[in-house]
């Protein structure tokens, strides 16, 4: 069995992607090894147990039969309040297998033993894949959206490769790039600064059409029509949000829709209402200390 660790709120999206089921909070179990874009980390499961103390964890890991090849190292993800640190977990697990005669290799290990701890639950896995960290994303931004969430937005919107997709607040382009990796080829983004989005699209080898002038951007779609607008607007840009909703009423196809994600969705909902659009809550997603809401607005 494999485990996909995802963000709170994205469990159903992840279950659908991997054809799996929820086994614990934000943890999805599935059988077939595969690429998983709706998860932060994926690993092969070798053990699961509940615990109370660090000694419990060490004692239970000692009993596990783990197939270690070559040099190894231990890694740990820890969520919740505990009387021990992640470093203590790594040292405890490392000592167990070092004493069993296995060679430690911290720089190029062939085997990684991964302790995934959530409150009083512990999953022990092998060779974690940190799929939430996209290889194309080499330029960070303060307002950048987690790529796992960007992928989930596309799935929530039922994005199809032939769709005309707009992101009027595309920032570093992550929503559009994720759409391109799903086969999209009608992808359009608007942002004041385009350098990061251009770099990410280039590295990912996807075609994204980018603009920094609103009039030029929106005029493209008067005849073409838009299937989806998926975006993370800055709630402080009231004029830009108002224009997006105003333009959407004429640009969206009959069954088109707008998917917006924000930590200040109430502000955006009010601006949509002033343009005659009603919102429907789809999902709450928690990423660290940020709680996002995803809302769908249907075209007029």
PASEBA-1860 file (N, C-alpha, C; in nm, 3 decimals):
! residues 300
1> XXXXXXXX> 0.084/-0.120/0.000/0.000/0.000/0.000/0.088/0.125/0.000 ~ 0.036/0.231/-0.061/0.102/0.361/-0.061/0.015/0.461/0.013 ~ 0.079/0.564/0.067/0.009/0.670/0.137/0.038/0.803/0.068 ~ -0.068/0.880/0.041/-0.054/1.017/-0.009/-0.096/1.110/0.104 ~ -0.005/1.197/0.142/-0.035/1.298/0.243/-0.073/1.427/0.171 ~ -0.194/1.476/0.197/-0.242/1.595/0.127/-0.283/1.703/0.226 ~ -0.332/1.814/0.175/-0.377/1.924/0.260/-0.519/1.899/0.308 ~ -0.549/1.951/0.425/-0.684/1.938/0.479/-0.783/2.008/0.387
9> XXXXXXXX> -0.881/1.936/0.341/-0.978/1.988/0.246/-0.966/1.926/0.109 ~ -0.848/1.870/0.078/-0.825/1.813/-0.054/-0.834/1.660/-0.055 ~ -0.884/1.602/0.053/-0.887/1.456/0.063/-0.968/1.392/-0.049 ~ -1.085/1.446/-0.079/-1.170/1.386/-0.182/-1.108/1.398/-0.321 ~ -1.043/1.512/-0.346/-0.974/1.530/-0.474/-0.864/1.427/-0.489 ~ -0.789/1.407/-0.381/-0.679/1.311/-0.385/-0.731/1.168/-0.399 ~ -0.838/1.135/-0.325/-0.898/1.001/-0.336/-0.937/0.970/-0.480 ~ -0.996/1.067/-0.546/-1.041/1.047/-0.684/-0.922/1.029/-0.777
17> XXXXXXXX> -0.816/1.105/-0.755/-0.700/1.095/-0.843/-0.635/0.957/-0.835 ~ -0.619/0.905/-0.714/-0.545/0.779/-0.697/-0.635/0.657/-0.683 ~ -0.768/0.680/-0.688/-0.864/0.572/-0.666/-0.839/0.506/-0.530 ~ -0.829/0.591/-0.428/-0.798/0.542/-0.294/-0.906/0.576/-0.194 ~ -0.871/0.565/-0.066/-0.966/0.596/0.040/-0.893/0.664/0.156 ~ -0.966/0.741/0.232/-0.910/0.811/0.347/-0.881/0.709/0.457 ~ -0.757/0.707/0.505/-0.719/0.614/0.612/-0.694/0.688/0.743 ~ -0.672/0.818/0.735/-0.651/0.901/0.853/-0.661/1.046/0.808
25> XXXXXXXX> -0.649/1.138/0.902/-0.661/1.279/0.870/-0.559/1.321/0.764 ~ -0.607/1.362/0.648/-0.523/1.409/0.536/-0.434/1.299/0.478 ~ -0.462/1.175/0.508/-0.382/1.063/0.456/-0.472/0.971/0.374 ~ -0.430/0.946/0.251/-0.507/0.864/0.157/-0.429/0.738/0.125 ~ -0.493/0.624/0.140/-0.430/0.498/0.106/-0.470/0.452/-0.034 ~ -0.373/0.400/-0.110/-0.402/0.350/-0.245/-0.302/0.240/-0.281 ~ -0.334/0.164/-0.386/-0.257/0.043/-0.416/-0.155/0.057/-0.528 ~ -0.188/0.133/-0.630/-0.104/0.138/-0.749/-0.004/0.254/-0.743
33> XXXXXXXX> 0.124/0.223/-0.758/0.227/0.328/-0.759/0.205/0.419/-0.878 ~ 0.204/0.549/-0.855/0.173/0.644/-0.961/0.216/0.785/-0.922 ~ 0.219/0.873/-1.021/0.242/1.014/-0.994/0.114/1.070/-0.931 ~ 0.130/1.151/-0.828/0.014/1.208/-0.758/0.033/1.359/-0.747 ~ -0.052/1.434/-0.814/-0.036/1.580/-0.817/-0.119/1.651/-0.710 ~ -0.210/1.579/-0.647/-0.294/1.641/-0.543/-0.240/1.614/-0.403 ~ -0.119/1.562/-0.392/-0.058/1.530/-0.263/0.068/1.611/-0.240 ~ 0.108/1.621/-0.115/0.234/1.685/-0.081/0.348/1.583/-0.080
41> XXXXXXXX> 0.319/1.465/-0.023/0.419/1.359/-0.012/0.351/1.225/-0.038 ~ 0.422/1.136/-0.106/0.374/0.999/-0.128/0.485/0.903/-0.087 ~ 0.447/0.795/-0.019/0.547/0.697/0.023/0.485/0.558/0.032 ~ 0.571/0.457/0.026/0.526/0.319/0.043/0.512/0.289/0.191 ~ 0.397/0.242/0.233/0.370/0.218/0.375/0.429/0.084/0.420 ~ 0.504/0.087/0.531/0.556/-0.037/0.589/0.508/-0.059/0.731 ~ 0.447/0.042/0.792/0.396/0.025/0.928/0.308/0.141/0.972 ~ 0.210/0.111/1.058/0.123/0.214/1.113/0.087/0.177/1.256
49> XXXXXXXX> 0.089/0.276/1.346/0.053/0.249/1.485/0.020/0.380/1.557 ~ -0.047/0.364/1.670/-0.072/0.476/1.760/0.038/0.477/1.866 ~ 0.062/0.592/1.928/0.169/0.601/2.027/0.134/0.708/2.131 ~ 0.209/0.704/2.241/0.196/0.807/2.344/0.327/0.882/2.365 ~ 0.438/0.812/2.352/0.567/0.873/2.379/0.668/0.839/2.269 ~ 0.781/0.905/2.275/0.892/0.875/2.183/0.937/0.730/2.200 ~ 0.939/0.682/2.324/0.980/0.543/2.348/0.887/0.445/2.278 ~ 0.757/0.478/2.275/0.661/0.393/2.204/0.698/0.380/2.057
57> XXXXXXXX> 0.730/0.493/1.997/0.764/0.494/1.854/0.887/0.408/1.828 ~ 0.992/0.431/1.907/1.116/0.356/1.888/1.093/0.207/1.906 ~ 1.016/0.170/2.009/0.991/0.028/2.036/0.914/-0.037/1.921 ~ 0.818/0.034/1.864/0.736/-0.025/1.757/0.810/-0.029/1.623 ~ 0.896/0.070/1.599/0.977/0.068/1.476/1.077/-0.048/1.481 ~ 1.129/-0.078/1.598/1.223/-0.190/1.614/1.163/-0.322/1.567 ~ 1.033/-0.337/1.583/0.966/-0.462/1.548/0.932/-0.473/1.400 ~ 0.946/-0.363/1.326/0.909/-0.365/1.184/1.018/-0.433/1.101
65> XXXXXXXX> 0.975/-0.509/1.002/1.069/-0.568/0.908/1.075/-0.478/0.785 ~ 1.184/-0.407/0.772/1.198/-0.309/0.664/1.312/-0.353/0.572 ~ 1.283/-0.357/0.444/1.381/-0.398/0.344/1.469/-0.278/0.306 ~ 1.585/-0.271/0.366/1.676/-0.159/0.342/1.781/-0.201/0.239 ~ 1.791/-0.120/0.133/1.891/-0.146/0.029/1.996/-0.036/0.034 ~ 2.122/-0.073/0.033/2.230/0.025/0.032/2.230/0.110/0.158 ~ 2.290/0.229/0.145/2.293/0.321/0.258/2.154/0.379/0.283 ~ 2.131/0.421/0.407/1.999/0.473/0.441/2.010/0.602/0.523
73> XXXXXXXX> 1.899/0.672/0.529/1.885/0.781/0.626/1.738/0.787/0.668 ~ 1.711/0.856/0.778/1.575/0.870/0.829/1.529/1.014/0.811 ~ 1.403/1.029/0.775/1.340/1.161/0.765/1.211/1.159/0.844 ~ 1.163/1.279/0.881/1.043/1.285/0.964/0.958/1.406/0.929 ~ 0.829/1.383/0.919/0.730/1.490/0.912/0.646/1.479/1.040 ~ 0.635/1.590/1.114/0.564/1.584/1.242/0.461/1.696/1.249 ~ 0.335/1.659/1.273/0.227/1.756/1.286/0.156/1.733/1.418 ~ 0.136/1.839/1.494/0.072/1.828/1.625/0.167/1.867/1.736
81> XXXXXXXX> 0.120/1.857/1.859/0.201/1.891/1.976/0.258/1.765/2.038 ~ 0.389/1.761/2.052/0.457/1.645/2.108/0.570/1.690/2.201 ~ 0.610/1.601/2.289/0.720/1.631/2.382/0.853/1.587/2.327 ~ 0.859/1.573/2.197/0.983/1.537/2.129/0.989/1.611/1.996 ~ 1.105/1.619/1.939/1.126/1.690/1.813/1.138/1.593/1.697 ~ 1.128/1.646/1.577/1.149/1.564/1.457/1.292/1.509/1.453 ~ 1.386/1.589/1.499/1.525/1.546/1.501/1.543/1.425/1.592 ~ 1.475/1.424/1.705/1.484/1.309/1.796/1.427/1.183/1.732
89> XXXXXXXX> 1.321/1.200/1.653/1.265/1.085/1.581/1.366/1.031/1.481 ~ 1.424/1.120/1.403/1.522/1.077/1.303/1.641/1.006/1.368 ~ 1.688/1.062/1.478/1.803/1.001/1.547/1.765/0.865/1.606 ~ 1.644/0.856/1.662/1.600/0.729/1.720/1.587/0.620/1.616 ~ 1.527/0.652/1.502/1.511/0.553/1.394/1.646/0.519/1.334 ~ 1.729/0.620/1.313/1.862/0.596/1.257/1.945/0.503/1.342 ~ 1.937/0.521/1.473/2.014/0.437/1.566/1.969/0.292/1.560 ~ 1.838/0.271/1.546/1.784/0.134/1.539/1.850/0.056/1.425
97> XXXXXXXX> 1.852/0.116/1.308/1.898/0.041/1.191/2.050/0.044/1.177 ~ 2.112/0.144/1.234/2.259/0.145/1.240/2.306/0.029/1.329 ~ 2.237/0.010/1.441/2.274/-0.100/1.532/2.246/-0.237/1.473 ~ 2.157/-0.240/1.371/2.129/-0.367/1.302/2.230/-0.395/1.192 ~ 2.326/-0.303/1.174/2.434/-0.326/1.078/2.419/-0.257/0.944 ~ 2.318/-0.173/0.930/2.299/-0.101/0.804/2.382/0.027/0.804 ~ 2.424/0.065/0.685/2.514/0.180/0.670/2.436/0.309/0.650 ~ 2.473/0.410/0.726/2.410/0.541/0.713/2.472/0.617/0.596
105> XXXXXXXX> 2.388/0.677/0.514/2.434/0.764/0.405/2.340/0.884/0.398 ~ 2.381/0.995/0.455/2.294/1.112/0.466/2.281/1.191/0.336 ~ 2.375/1.173/0.245/2.379/1.255/0.123/2.319/1.186/0.001 ~ 2.346/1.060/-0.018/2.292/0.987/-0.132/2.240/0.850/-0.088 ~ 2.139/0.848/-0.004/2.088/0.720/0.046/2.009/0.646/-0.062 ~ 2.023/0.516/-0.065/1.940/0.435/-0.155/1.803/0.410/-0.092 ~ 1.799/0.412/0.040/1.674/0.391/0.113/1.652/0.506/0.212 ~ 1.531/0.561/0.209/1.492/0.661/0.308/1.378/0.605/0.391
113> XXXXXXXX> 1.397/0.603/0.522/1.292/0.560/0.614/1.221/0.686/0.661 ~ 1.091/0.692/0.636/1.015/0.814/0.655/0.912/0.797/0.766 ~ 0.923/0.878/0.871/0.825/0.877/0.979/0.729/0.994/0.957 ~ 0.604/0.961/0.937/0.500/1.061/0.912/0.408/1.061/1.035 ~ 0.422/1.164/1.118/0.353/1.168/1.247/0.247/1.276/1.247 ~ 0.124/1.237/1.277/0.011/1.328/1.286/-0.057/1.305/1.420 ~ -0.042/1.402/1.513/-0.097/1.388/1.647/-0.044/1.260/1.712 ~ -0.129/1.161/1.743/-0.079/1.038/1.806/-0.078/0.919/1.711
121> XXXXXXXX> -0.077/0.948/1.581/-0.067/0.843/1.479/0.069/0.852/1.411 ~ 0.127/0.737/1.383/0.257/0.732/1.316/0.252/0.635/1.199 ~ 0.283/0.686/1.081/0.299/0.604/0.962/0.450/0.592/0.935 ~ 0.496/0.473/0.909/0.636/0.453/0.870/0.637/0.411/0.724 ~ 0.710/0.486/0.644/0.713/0.459/0.501/0.853/0.455/0.446 ~ 0.863/0.423/0.318/0.991/0.417/0.249/0.992/0.513/0.131 ~ 1.107/0.576/0.114/1.139/0.654/-0.006/1.030/0.754/-0.044 ~ 1.008/0.855/0.038/0.905/0.955/0.011/0.934/1.034/-0.116
129> XXXXXXXX> 0.828/1.062/-0.190/0.836/1.150/-0.307/0.766/1.279/-0.269 ~ 0.840/1.390/-0.271/0.784/1.519/-0.231/0.720/1.585/-0.353 ~ 0.605/1.530/-0.393/0.542/1.571/-0.518/0.479/1.709/-0.510 ~ 0.460/1.764/-0.391/0.408/1.900/-0.380/0.508/2.004/-0.425 ~ 0.636/1.967/-0.430/0.741/2.059/-0.474/0.766/2.036/-0.623 ~ 0.706/2.118/-0.705/0.716/2.099/-0.850/0.855/2.142/-0.901 ~ 0.909/2.061/-0.990/1.042/2.088/-1.043/1.047/2.217/-1.125 ~ 0.934/2.254/-1.186/0.934/2.374/-1.271/0.935/2.503/-1.189
137> XXXXXXXX> 0.901/2.493/-1.063/0.882/2.615/-0.982/1.014/2.658/-0.921 ~ 1.088/2.737/-0.995/1.221/2.777/-0.951/1.226/2.922/-0.904 ~ 1.115/2.995/-0.924/1.108/3.134/-0.878/0.987/3.149/-0.785 ~ 1.014/3.175/-0.659/0.906/3.188/-0.561/0.848/3.327/-0.558 ~ 0.729/3.338/-0.499/0.664/3.468/-0.485/0.583/3.470/-0.357 ~ 0.567/3.587/-0.297/0.498/3.599/-0.168/0.351/3.558/-0.180 ~ 0.291/3.583/-0.296/0.150/3.551/-0.315/0.130/3.420/-0.391 ~ 0.237/3.345/-0.408/0.228/3.222/-0.486/0.136/3.118/-0.423
145> XXXXXXXX> 0.062/3.049/-0.507/-0.031/2.946/-0.462/0.038/2.810/-0.464 ~ 0.016/2.730/-0.360/0.069/2.595/-0.357/0.024/2.518/-0.482 ~ 0.118/2.453/-0.548/0.086/2.385/-0.674/-0.013/2.270/-0.655 ~ -0.011/2.207/-0.538/-0.108/2.102/-0.508/-0.250/2.159/-0.510 ~ -0.265/2.279/-0.454/-0.396/2.345/-0.455/-0.433/2.387/-0.596 ~ -0.337/2.437/-0.672/-0.364/2.478/-0.810/-0.417/2.361/-0.892 ~ -0.354/2.245/-0.875/-0.401/2.125/-0.945/-0.544/2.091/-0.901 ~ -0.568/2.098/-0.770/-0.701/2.065/-0.719/-0.808/2.159/-0.773
153> XXXXXXXX> -0.776/2.286/-0.790/-0.871/2.381/-0.846/-0.916/2.338/-0.986 ~ -0.823/2.288/-1.063/-0.856/2.243/-1.199/-0.949/2.122/-1.195 ~ -0.924/2.032/-1.101/-1.009/1.914/-1.089/-1.148/1.951/-1.037 ~ -1.153/2.044/-0.943/-1.282/2.090/-0.891/-1.364/2.156/-1.001 ~ -1.295/2.229/-1.090/-1.362/2.298/-1.201/-1.395/2.204/-1.317 ~ -1.352/2.078/-1.307/-1.371/1.981/-1.415/-1.305/2.029/-1.545 ~ -1.183/2.079/-1.530/-1.105/2.129/-1.644/-1.079/2.019/-1.745 ~ -1.095/2.056/-1.874/-1.065/1.965/-1.985/-0.961/2.031/-2.075
161> XXXXXXXX> -0.874/1.953/-2.138/-0.765/2.010/-2.219/-0.811/2.109/-2.325 ~ -0.931/2.090/-2.380/-0.978/2.180/-2.486/-1.038/2.310/-2.433 ~ -1.053/2.322/-2.302/-1.114/2.443/-2.244/-1.029/2.568/-2.266 ~ -1.097/2.680/-2.288/-1.032/2.811/-2.285/-1.032/2.855/-2.139 ~ -0.913/2.867/-2.083/-0.896/2.896/-1.940/-0.827/3.031/-1.922 ~ -0.886/3.114/-1.836/-0.829/3.244/-1.803/-0.791/3.247/-1.655 ~ -0.676/3.308/-1.627/-0.638/3.343/-1.490/-0.602/3.490/-1.491 ~ -0.697/3.578/-1.452/-0.673/3.722/-1.459/-0.581/3.776/-1.349
169> XXXXXXXX> -0.541/3.689/-1.256/-0.447/3.727/-1.150/-0.343/3.616/-1.140 ~ -0.269/3.594/-1.248/-0.194/3.468/-1.260/-0.064/3.465/-1.180 ~ -0.017/3.580/-1.129/0.101/3.582/-1.043/0.218/3.505/-1.107 ~ 0.259/3.392/-1.048/0.373/3.317/-1.105/0.328/3.206/-1.199 ~ 0.199/3.204/-1.235/0.152/3.116/-1.341/0.121/2.974/-1.304 ~ 0.117/2.942/-1.174/0.108/2.801/-1.134/-0.022/2.735/-1.179 ~ -0.135/2.804/-1.175/-0.261/2.743/-1.220/-0.254/2.709/-1.368 ~ -0.202/2.801/-1.447/-0.193/2.781/-1.591/-0.092/2.671/-1.626
177> XXXXXXXX> 0.020/2.669/-1.555/0.120/2.564/-1.580/0.063/2.427/-1.547 ~ -0.006/2.417/-1.434/-0.068/2.288/-1.399/-0.169/2.246/-1.506 ~ -0.243/2.342/-1.559/-0.338/2.312/-1.667/-0.265/2.265/-1.792 ~ -0.152/2.327/-1.822/-0.072/2.286/-1.936/-0.019/2.145/-1.921 ~ 0.019/2.108/-1.800/0.067/1.973/-1.775/-0.045/1.869/-1.785 ~ -0.169/1.916/-1.779/-0.285/1.827/-1.801/-0.327/1.825/-1.947 ~ -0.250/1.892/-2.031/-0.279/1.890/-2.175/-0.348/2.013/-2.228 ~ -0.372/2.113/-2.142/-0.439/2.235/-2.187/-0.355/2.314/-2.286
185> XXXXXXXX> -0.421/2.370/-2.387/-0.347/2.451/-2.487/-0.418/2.580/-2.522 ~ -0.517/2.618/-2.440/-0.582/2.748/-2.457/-0.579/2.820/-2.322 ~ -0.459/2.859/-2.283/-0.434/2.908/-2.148/-0.387/3.054/-2.153 ~ -0.454/3.138/-2.077/-0.427/3.282/-2.083/-0.417/3.340/-1.942 ~ -0.312/3.420/-1.920/-0.292/3.479/-1.790/-0.266/3.627/-1.797 ~ -0.308/3.697/-1.692/-0.289/3.841/-1.681/-0.219/3.870/-1.549 ~ -0.113/3.949/-1.552/-0.043/3.990/-1.430/0.041/4.113/-1.462 ~ 0.067/4.192/-1.360/0.150/4.311/-1.381/0.293/4.273/-1.411
193> XXXXXXXX> 0.343/4.173/-1.339/0.480/4.124/-1.361/0.472/3.980/-1.410 ~ 0.534/3.952/-1.523/0.516/3.823/-1.590/0.640/3.734/-1.587 ~ 0.752/3.785/-1.536/0.877/3.712/-1.549/0.872/3.573/-1.488 ~ 0.820/3.561/-1.366/0.817/3.430/-1.300/0.726/3.332/-1.374 ~ 0.611/3.381/-1.419/0.519/3.294/-1.494/0.584/3.245/-1.624 ~ 0.656/3.334/-1.692/0.725/3.296/-1.816/0.830/3.188/-1.789 ~ 0.905/3.206/-1.682/1.010/3.110/-1.648/0.950/2.974/-1.615 ~ 0.844/2.973/-1.534/0.783/2.846/-1.494/0.722/2.773/-1.614
201> XXXXXXXX> 0.657/2.846/-1.702/0.600/2.783/-1.822/0.710/2.726/-1.911 ~ 0.820/2.798/-1.922/0.933/2.753/-2.004/0.994/2.625/-1.946 ~ 1.017/2.625/-1.815/1.078/2.508/-1.751/0.984/2.387/-1.760 ~ 0.854/2.411/-1.745/0.757/2.302/-1.753/0.727/2.258/-1.896 ~ 0.774/2.336/-1.993/0.754/2.309/-2.135/0.607/2.308/-2.173 ~ 0.535/2.409/-2.125/0.395/2.426/-2.162/0.378/2.565/-2.223 ~ 0.278/2.577/-2.310/0.251/2.704/-2.375/0.144/2.780/-2.298 ~ 0.182/2.898/-2.250/0.089/2.985/-2.177/0.096/3.124/-2.241
209> XXXXXXXX> -0.020/3.181/-2.268/-0.027/3.315/-2.328/-0.043/3.418/-2.216 ~ 0.056/3.506/-2.203/0.062/3.598/-2.090/0.051/3.743/-2.134 ~ -0.021/3.822/-2.053/-0.046/3.963/-2.084/-0.033/4.046/-1.957 ~ 0.005/4.173/-1.975/0.007/4.263/-1.860/-0.080/4.387/-1.881 ~ -0.160/4.388/-1.989/-0.255/4.496/-2.014/-0.397/4.440/-2.014 ~ -0.482/4.493/-1.926/-0.616/4.436/-1.910/-0.701/4.445/-2.037 ~ -0.701/4.560/-2.102/-0.783/4.575/-2.221/-0.742/4.477/-2.329 ~ -0.612/4.468/-2.353/-0.560/4.375/-2.455/-0.598/4.231/-2.419
217> XXXXXXXX> -0.591/4.199/-2.292/-0.621/4.064/-2.244/-0.768/4.028/-2.267 ~ -0.859/4.111/-2.219/-1.001/4.078/-2.226/-1.059/4.087/-2.367 ~ -1.003/4.173/-2.452/-1.055/4.187/-2.589/-1.040/4.059/-2.671 ~ -0.944/3.974/-2.632/-0.919/3.851/-2.707/-1.040/3.758/-2.711 ~ -1.128/3.770/-2.613/-1.229/3.666/-2.593/-1.370/3.709/-2.630 ~ -1.384/3.825/-2.692/-1.518/3.870/-2.728/-1.585/3.776/-2.827 ~ -1.508/3.716/-2.916/-1.563/3.622/-3.015/-1.533/3.477/-2.978 ~ -1.422/3.458/-2.911/-1.376/3.322/-2.881/-1.458/3.255/-2.771
225> XXXXXXXX> -1.493/3.328/-2.667/-1.567/3.271/-2.555/-1.476/3.199/-2.458 ~ -1.514/3.200/-2.331/-1.431/3.145/-2.223/-1.506/3.034/-2.151 ~ -1.439/2.922/-2.128/-1.499/2.811/-2.054/-1.483/2.828/-1.904 ~ -1.362/2.866/-1.863/-1.332/2.872/-1.721/-1.246/2.993/-1.687 ~ -1.276/3.054/-1.575/-1.186/3.149/-1.511/-1.151/3.089/-1.376 ~ -1.024/3.060/-1.355/-0.976/3.004/-1.228/-0.864/3.093/-1.179 ~ -0.878/3.146/-1.057/-0.782/3.247/-1.017/-0.777/3.266/-0.866 ~ -0.667/3.327/-0.822/-0.650/3.369/-0.683/-0.625/3.520/-0.683
233> XXXXXXXX> -0.732/3.599/-0.677/-0.714/3.744/-0.681/-0.665/3.799/-0.549 ~ -0.588/3.907/-0.556/-0.555/3.978/-0.435/-0.678/4.054/-0.389 ~ -0.726/4.029/-0.269/-0.852/4.089/-0.224/-0.845/4.241/-0.218 ~ -0.722/4.295/-0.218/-0.703/4.441/-0.214/-0.723/4.505/-0.351 ~ -0.727/4.426/-0.457/-0.742/4.481/-0.592/-0.890/4.481/-0.630 ~ -0.965/4.567/-0.565/-1.109/4.573/-0.589/-1.145/4.604/-0.732 ~ -1.071/4.695/-0.794/-1.100/4.733/-0.933/-1.079/4.615/-1.028 ~ -0.969/4.542/-1.006/-0.941/4.426/-1.092/-1.043/4.316/-1.076
241> XXXXXXXX> -1.088/4.293/-0.952/-1.188/4.189/-0.927/-1.323/4.228/-0.988 ~ -1.359/4.356/-0.969/-1.485/4.405/-1.025/-1.484/4.392/-1.177 ~ -1.373/4.427/-1.239/-1.364/4.417/-1.385/-1.373/4.271/-1.430 ~ -1.310/4.180/-1.354/-1.317/4.038/-1.390/-1.462/3.990/-1.393 ~ -1.538/4.022/-1.289/-1.678/3.978/-1.284/-1.762/4.048/-1.391 ~ -1.736/4.174/-1.413/-1.812/4.248/-1.514/-1.788/4.192/-1.654 ~ -1.662/4.167/-1.686/-1.627/4.112/-1.818/-1.679/3.968/-1.832 ~ -1.675/3.894/-1.723/-1.714/3.753/-1.729/-1.858/3.735/-1.774
249> XXXXXXXX> -1.944/3.829/-1.741/-2.086/3.817/-1.776/-2.106/3.809/-1.927 ~ -2.016/3.868/-2.004/-2.028/3.864/-2.149/-1.929/3.766/-2.214 ~ -1.818/3.738/-2.147/-1.715/3.653/-2.207/-1.738/3.504/-2.184 ~ -1.799/3.469/-2.069/-1.817/3.327/-2.038/-1.919/3.262/-2.131 ~ -1.891/3.140/-2.168/-1.989/3.060/-2.243/-2.108/3.029/-2.151 ~ -2.215/2.979/-2.210/-2.338/2.957/-2.135/-2.315/2.868/-2.012 ~ -2.234/2.765/-2.027/-2.207/2.675/-1.915/-2.073/2.704/-1.848 ~ -2.017/2.822/-1.878/-1.889/2.860/-1.819/-1.903/2.895/-1.672
257> XXXXXXXX> -1.790/2.893/-1.602/-1.794/2.925/-1.460/-1.663/2.987/-1.413 ~ -1.672/3.049/-1.298/-1.557/3.113/-1.236/-1.529/3.039/-1.105 ~ -1.403/3.000/-1.086/-1.360/2.939/-0.960/-1.256/3.031/-0.897 ~ -1.287/3.077/-0.777/-1.199/3.171/-0.708/-1.154/3.109/-0.576 ~ -1.026/3.125/-0.544/-0.975/3.082/-0.414/-0.918/3.204/-0.344 ~ -0.949/3.217/-0.215/-0.901/3.332/-0.139/-0.913/3.305/0.010 ~ -0.828/3.369/0.086/-0.841/3.365/0.232/-0.934/3.475/0.280 ~ -0.981/3.558/0.186/-1.075/3.668/0.217/-1.192/3.660/0.120
265> XXXXXXXX> -1.257/3.546/0.115/-1.358/3.523/0.012/-1.480/3.614/0.029 ~ -1.506/3.660/0.152/-1.620/3.747/0.175/-1.613/3.875/0.095 ~ -1.494/3.933/0.085/-1.473/4.056/0.008/-1.506/4.032/-0.139 ~ -1.458/3.920/-0.191/-1.478/3.887/-0.333/-1.624/3.855/-0.361 ~ -1.689/3.788/-0.269/-1.831/3.754/-0.285/-1.916/3.881/-0.297 ~ -1.885/3.982/-0.219/-1.960/4.108/-0.225/-1.944/4.175/-0.361 ~ -1.821/4.175/-0.413/-1.796/4.235/-0.544/-1.866/4.158/-0.655 ~ -1.873/4.027/-0.640/-1.945/3.946/-0.739/-2.093/3.980/-0.735
273> XXXXXXXX> -2.147/3.995/-0.614/-2.289/4.027/-0.599/-2.327/4.158/-0.664 ~ -2.237/4.254/-0.658/-2.263/4.384/-0.721/-2.271/4.372/-0.873 ~ -2.216/4.263/-0.925/-2.221/4.237/-1.069/-2.324/4.130/-1.104 ~ -2.412/4.101/-1.010/-2.521/4.008/-1.037/-2.484/3.863/-1.036 ~ -2.370/3.827/-0.977/-2.326/3.688/-0.973/-2.333/3.635/-0.830 ~ -2.387/3.516/-0.817/-2.397/3.454/-0.685/-2.293/3.344/-0.672 ~ -2.236/3.336/-0.552/-2.133/3.236/-0.528/-2.186/3.115/-0.455 ~ -2.117/3.003/-0.478/-2.150/2.877/-0.410/-2.021/2.820/-0.353
281> XXXXXXXX> -2.018/2.801/-0.220/-1.898/2.747/-0.157/-1.873/2.605/-0.205 ~ -1.747/2.578/-0.243/-1.711/2.444/-0.286/-1.626/2.371/-0.183 ~ -1.533/2.446/-0.118/-1.435/2.376/-0.036/-1.359/2.474/0.051 ~ -1.314/2.425/0.168/-1.216/2.496/0.249/-1.087/2.416/0.246 ~ -0.976/2.485/0.231/-0.846/2.420/0.226/-0.752/2.489/0.323 ~ -0.683/2.411/0.404/-0.591/2.467/0.502/-0.448/2.435/0.460 ~ -0.367/2.539/0.449/-0.225/2.523/0.416/-0.144/2.599/0.520 ~ -0.090/2.527/0.616/-0.019/2.593/0.725/-0.115/2.674/0.810
289> XXXXXXXX> -0.086/2.804/0.823/-0.175/2.890/0.902/-0.273/2.969/0.814 ~ -0.282/2.932/0.686/-0.374/2.999/0.594/-0.495/2.909/0.567 ~ -0.614/2.964/0.586/-0.737/2.892/0.555/-0.799/2.955/0.430 ~ -0.799/2.882/0.321/-0.857/2.929/0.196/-1.001/2.881/0.184 ~ -1.080/2.958/0.111/-1.211/2.911/0.068/-1.214/2.914/-0.084 ~ -1.273/2.810/-0.140/-1.290/2.801/-0.284/-1.438/2.822/-0.315 ~ -1.469/2.916/-0.404/-1.607/2.948/-0.434/-1.627/2.948/-0.585 ~ -1.740/2.896/-0.625/-1.776/2.892/-0.766/-1.881/2.997/-0.798
297> XXXX> -1.860/3.071/-0.907/-1.957/3.169/-0.956/-1.996/3.130/-1.096 ~ -2.123/3.109/-1.118/-2.171/3.071/-1.250/-2.192/3.196/-1.336 ~ -2.174/3.178/-1.468/-2.199/3.288/-1.561/-2.346/3.322/-1.569 ~ -2.374/3.446/-1.609/-2.513/3.492/-1.617/-2.585/3.420/-1.728
END
